[in-house]
Amino acid sequence: MDRNGSLVTGADVDYNGSPAGYTADPQENIVYIAAHDNQTLFDIGQYHHPVPTAMADRVRAQNVGNAITSLAQGVPFFHAGQDMLRSKSLDRDSFNSGDWFNRLDFTYQSNNWGVGLPVAEKNESNWPIQGPLLANPDLRPEPGDIEFNVAVTREWLQVRQSTPLFRLETAAEVQERVSFLNTGAGQIPGLIAMQITDPSDGAIVLDPTLDRVVALFNPTDETIDFVVSELAGLPLRLHDVLAESVDPVVATSSFDPVSGMFSIPARTAAVFVSDETPPEATASLDFVRGGEGSAWFRVGYSCSDISGIAATTAEINGVSVIDGEVVHLVTLDDPDATPRWRRSKKGKLKIWDFTFELVVTCEDTYGNVGTATVSPVFGDGPR
């Protein structure tokens, strides 16, 4: 849906007289935000950002661009050095500019900004603008800025690699699964909100651990709060890679499941995922002493899940037990006997029954449930 509220295809969107959408397949779509032609991504940003814009904000803006390239459907293409703020000192055509302007510093000590006015052939008309910018010491990134950009770009590649929904293979999959949420006449300017779903209602499941991702790109200089009411109640959380990001700001991105509101900091891209992975549960009954049909066992169990555990229960034949306690299990021989249990005044548990099973149930913070079961192995000695 375009800004006027009309449904259009990519072929209906004009791009310099040509259709913006023209590929038949994601592999034909080469996604890039900078290339060897014209200025590097960092240099074009130097032109467009107001001069007082802090270097940290300029770096964040570049990271948003790198995120879009990383997470778009198709084949991501990165200009050499795009991950390390590469500059050609505003040279828009460095084919004949030599190593002085085309230098790449893989020690991350310099991005090659401000090494001189670019060659006159293609740049002389812009020297009056370029000169003051290149001479401004505040516009030169420090090694820490470069290293930060490198690290964040690698994280975006990790997000893409670890999440199959960002790598759809056919046009049909894109049409069926990808949608944009901030569209129409009432859209929030600047915000891109993309949803990719992995439904389990008959469609091929592409990601066994996720049923949807929501990627939001906020290139503006203010935090954006964005409500998607149809997503209210869903278990959306920040992508695992971003939850552990070197960028502390992205970790403050949030989703309120009650209202369906996303909050995305300025110059930040964030990815939220809906987790369908059950917690990992373990259960054990370790033999302590005793013999055939009557023995003591130590209860052991655990629950783990990246989203956190909300509830854990452990029961032997319906009787609650706790991790680490020793229980006395007695096998009934008389088929007419009645199973029973009791705890002594000291809290020691004894259960009489025909068979025994420890059942551990774990529930994560999103309602996914995992279980583990185990039965005791009695010794062969006397009771």
C-alpha positions in Angstrom: 0.0 0.0 0.0 1.5 3.3 -1.0 1.4 6.7 0.8 -1.9 7.4 -0.8 -3.5 4.2 0.5 -3.5 2.5 -2.9 -2.5 -1.1 -3.5 0.4 -1.3 -6.0 3.0 -3.8 -7.0 6.7 -3.1 -7.2 6.3 -2.8 -11.0 3.9 0.1 -10.4 6.5 2.1 -8.5 8.5 4.4 -10.8 12.2 4.6 -10.4 13.7 7.1 -12.8 11.3 6.0 -15.5 11.7 2.3 -14.9 9.7 -0.1 -12.6 11.2 -0.4 -9.2 10.2 -4.1 -9.0 11.1 -6.2 -12.0 12.7 -9.5 -10.8 10.9 -12.8 -10.9 12.9 -14.4 -8.2 14.7 -13.2 -5.0 18.1 -14.5 -6.3 17.8 -11.9 -9.1 17.4 -9.1 -6.6 20.8 -7.7 -5.7 20.4 -5.5 -2.6 22.9 -2.7 -2.1 23.0 0.8 -0.6 26.5 1.7 -1.9 28.8 0.5 -4.8 31.9 1.5 -6.6 30.1 4.2 -8.5 29.5 7.6 -6.8 30.4 8.2 -3.1 30.8 5.6 -0.4 27.9 5.2 2.1 29.9 7.1 4.7 30.8 9.9 2.3 27.2 10.4 1.1 26.2 10.6 4.8 28.8 13.3 5.4 27.1 15.3 2.7 23.6 14.8 4.0 23.9 14.9 7.8 23.8 18.4 9.3 27.4 19.4 10.2 26.7 19.4 14.0 25.6 15.8 13.9 27.7 13.8 16.3 30.0 11.1 14.9 28.2 8.4 17.0 24.9 9.3 15.2 26.6 9.2 11.8 27.8 5.7 12.6 24.4 4.6 13.8 22.9 5.9 10.6 25.3 3.8 8.6 24.5 0.8 10.6 20.8 1.2 9.8 21.7 1.2 6.1 23.8 -1.9 6.6 20.8 -3.6 8.4 18.5 -2.9 5.5 21.0 -4.4 3.1 21.5 -7.5 5.4 17.8 -8.2 6.0 16.2 -7.5 2.6 15.0 -10.4 0.5 17.5 -11.2 -2.2 21.3 -11.2 -2.4 23.0 -8.7 -0.2 25.8 -6.8 -1.8 28.3 -4.8 0.3 30.7 -2.3 -1.1 34.2 -3.1 0.0 34.8 -1.3 3.3 31.1 -0.5 3.9 31.4 -2.4 7.2 34.2 -0.1 8.4 33.0 3.4 7.4 35.1 3.4 4.2 35.7 6.9 2.8 37.2 8.1 -0.4 37.3 11.7 0.9 34.1 12.5 -1.1 35.5 11.3 -4.4 32.5 10.3 -6.5 34.5 8.5 -9.2 37.8 7.0 -7.9 38.5 4.8 -10.8 41.7 6.8 -11.7 42.3 8.2 -8.2 45.0 5.6 -7.1 45.6 4.1 -3.7 45.6 7.4 -2.0 41.8 7.8 -2.2 41.0 4.0 -2.6 42.9 2.9 0.5 41.3 0.3 2.8 42.8 0.1 6.3 42.0 -3.3 7.8 43.7 -2.3 11.1 40.7 0.0 11.6 42.8 2.9 12.5 41.6 5.1 9.7 38.7 5.1 7.2 40.6 7.4 4.8 38.5 10.5 5.4 40.1 13.9 5.0 43.2 12.8 3.1 42.8 15.7 0.6 40.5 17.2 -2.0 39.5 14.5 -4.5 40.8 14.7 -8.0 39.5 17.5 -10.1 38.2 15.6 -13.1 34.9 14.6 -11.5 35.0 16.6 -8.3 36.3 20.2 -8.9 32.8 21.7 -9.0 32.2 20.5 -5.5 35.5 21.6 -4.0 33.9 24.6 -2.2 31.6 22.2 -0.4 34.1 19.4 0.1 37.0 21.5 1.4 35.4 22.7 4.7 33.9 19.2 5.4 37.2 17.4 4.8 39.1 19.9 7.0 36.6 19.6 9.9 38.3 17.3 12.6 34.9 16.5 14.1 33.9 14.6 10.9 36.8 12.1 11.2 35.8 8.9 12.9 38.0 7.4 15.6 39.2 3.8 15.5 36.5 2.9 18.1 33.8 4.2 15.7 35.2 2.0 12.9 35.4 -1.1 15.1 31.9 -0.5 16.4 30.6 -0.4 12.8 32.5 -3.6 11.9 31.1 -5.4 14.9 27.5 -4.3 14.4 27.6 -5.2 10.7 28.8 -8.7 11.6 25.8 -9.0 13.9 23.4 -8.2 11.1 25.0 -10.9 9.0 24.6 -13.3 12.0 20.9 -12.4 12.2 20.5 -13.1 8.5 22.4 -16.3 8.6 20.6 -17.7 11.7 17.1 -16.8 10.5 15.9 -18.6 7.4 12.9 -16.2 7.0 15.3 -13.5 5.8 16.4 -15.8 3.0 13.3 -16.8 1.1 14.0 -18.5 -2.2 11.0 -17.9 -4.4 8.8 -15.1 -5.5 5.8 -17.1 -4.2 7.3 -17.3 -0.7 7.9 -13.6 -0.7 4.4 -12.8 -1.8 2.9 -15.2 0.8 5.1 -14.4 3.8 6.4 -10.8 3.6 4.2 -7.8 4.5 4.8 -4.2 5.5 3.1 -2.8 8.5 3.7 1.0 8.3 1.9 1.8 5.1 -0.9 4.0 3.7 -1.8 7.6 4.2 -1.4 7.4 8.0 2.1 5.9 8.0 4.8 7.2 10.3 7.4 9.0 8.1 10.8 7.3 7.9 9.9 4.0 9.6 10.1 0.7 7.7 8.3 -2.2 9.5 8.6 -5.6 7.7 6.9 -8.8 8.9 7.8 -12.3 7.7 5.6 -15.2 8.8 6.2 -18.9 8.9 2.7 -20.3 9.3 2.2 -23.9 10.3 -1.3 -24.2 8.7 -0.3 -26.4 5.8 2.5 -24.2 4.4 6.0 -25.5 4.3 7.8 -24.6 7.6 11.0 -22.8 6.8 12.2 -22.2 10.4 11.4 -24.8 13.0 12.0 -22.4 15.9 10.2 -19.2 14.8 6.7 -18.5 13.4 7.4 -14.8 12.6 9.9 -12.0 12.5 9.3 -8.3 12.6 12.1 -6.1 11.5 11.9 -2.3 12.1 14.2 0.3 10.7 14.2 3.7 12.3 16.6 6.1 10.5 15.2 9.2 12.2 16.7 11.1 15.0 13.9 10.4 17.5 12.5 7.3 19.1 9.5 5.9 17.3 6.6 4.2 19.1 4.6 2.1 16.6 1.4 0.2 17.5 0.4 -2.9 15.5 -2.8 -4.0 17.2 -3.1 -7.3 15.4 0.2 -8.3 17.0 -1.0 -7.7 20.5 -0.8 -10.8 22.7 1.9 -12.5 20.6 5.2 -13.6 22.2 7.6 -11.3 20.4 11.1 -10.8 21.8 14.3 -9.2 20.6 16.4 -11.5 18.3 19.0 -13.4 20.3 21.9 -11.8 18.5 20.6 -8.3 19.2 19.8 -9.1 22.8 23.6 -9.7 23.3 24.7 -6.9 20.9 27.7 -4.8 21.3 25.3 -1.9 20.8 23.6 -1.2 24.1 21.0 1.0 22.4 19.4 -1.7 20.4 18.8 -3.7 23.6 16.4 -0.9 24.7 14.1 -1.6 21.7 10.9 -3.1 23.1 7.6 -4.7 22.4 4.5 -4.5 24.6 2.4 -7.6 24.1 -0.6 -5.9 25.8 -0.9 -3.0 23.4 1.1 -4.3 20.5 3.4 -1.3 20.6 7.0 -1.4 19.4 9.5 1.2 20.7 12.5 1.7 18.5 15.3 4.2 19.5 16.6 6.8 17.1 18.9 5.6 14.2 18.3 2.0 15.2 17.2 -1.2 13.5 15.7 -4.0 15.6 14.4 -7.5 14.9 11.7 -9.2 17.0 10.9 -12.9 16.8 8.1 -15.1 17.9 9.5 -18.1 19.6 7.9 -21.6 19.2 10.8 -23.6 20.7 9.9 -25.5 23.8 12.1 -25.4 26.8 14.7 -28.1 27.3 13.8 -30.3 30.2 15.9 -33.1 31.8 14.9 -35.7 34.4 16.8 -38.3 36.4 16.3 -40.8 39.2 19.8 -41.7 40.4 20.0 -44.9 42.5 21.2 -44.3 46.0 20.7 -47.6 47.9 18.3 -50.5 48.2 17.4 -53.6 46.2 14.8 -55.0 43.9 11.4 -53.5 44.5 12.5 -51.2 47.3 15.1 -48.5 46.9 16.0 -44.9 47.4 16.6 -42.6 44.5 17.8 -39.0 44.2 15.5 -36.8 42.1 17.2 -34.6 39.5 15.8 -32.2 36.9 16.4 -29.0 35.1 14.7 -26.5 32.7 16.4 -24.1 30.3 15.2 -21.7 27.7 16.7 -18.6 26.2 13.5 -16.6 26.9 13.4 -17.7 30.5 11.4 -20.2 32.5 8.0 -19.2 33.9 7.0 -22.4 35.6 8.4 -25.8 36.5 6.7 -28.9 38.0 8.1 -32.3 38.9 6.0 -35.2 40.0 6.5 -38.9 40.7 3.1 -40.6 40.0 1.4 -37.3 40.7 3.3 -36.5 43.9 5.3 -33.3 43.8 9.1 -33.7 44.3 11.9 -31.2 44.4 15.3 -31.3 42.7 17.9 -33.1 44.8 15.6 -34.8 47.3 15.9 -38.6 48.0 12.7 -40.6 47.7 11.9 -44.1 48.8 10.0 -46.1 46.1 8.4 -49.5 46.9 6.9 -51.7 44.3 3.6 -53.3 45.2 3.4 -57.1 44.6 -0.3 -57.6 45.5 -2.4 -56.6 42.5 -5.2 -55.7 44.9 -3.1 -53.3 46.9 -3.8 -49.6 46.7 -1.0 -47.2 45.7 -0.3 -44.6 48.3 2.3 -42.2 49.5 3.3 -40.3 52.6 5.9 -37.8 53.9 7.4 -38.3 57.3 7.6 -35.5 59.9 11.1 -34.8 58.5 9.8 -34.4 55.0 11.0 -37.8 53.7 8.9 -39.1 50.8 7.9 -42.7 50.4 5.7 -44.0 47.6 4.1 -47.4 47.1 2.9 -48.2 43.6 3.2 -50.8 40.8 5.3 -48.6 38.5 7.0 -45.2 38.8 7.6 -42.3 36.5 9.2 -38.9 37.2 7.5 -36.3 34.9 9.2 -32.8 34.6 7.2 -30.1 32.9 8.8 -26.7 32.0 6.9 -23.7 30.6 8.8 -20.7 29.2 7.7 -17.1 29.3 5.9 -17.4 26.0 3.8 -20.4 27.0 5.9 -23.1 25.2 6.0 -26.3 27.1 8.7 -29.0 27.3 8.6 -32.3 29.2 11.0 -35.0 30.3 10.2 -38.4 31.8 12.3 -41.1 33.5 11.5 -44.3 35.3 13.7 -45.8 38.1 16.0 -48.7 37.7 16.1 -50.8 40.8 19.1 -52.7 42.0 19.1 -56.5 42.0 19.9 -57.0 45.7 17.4 -57.7 48.5 14.9 -55.2 49.7 
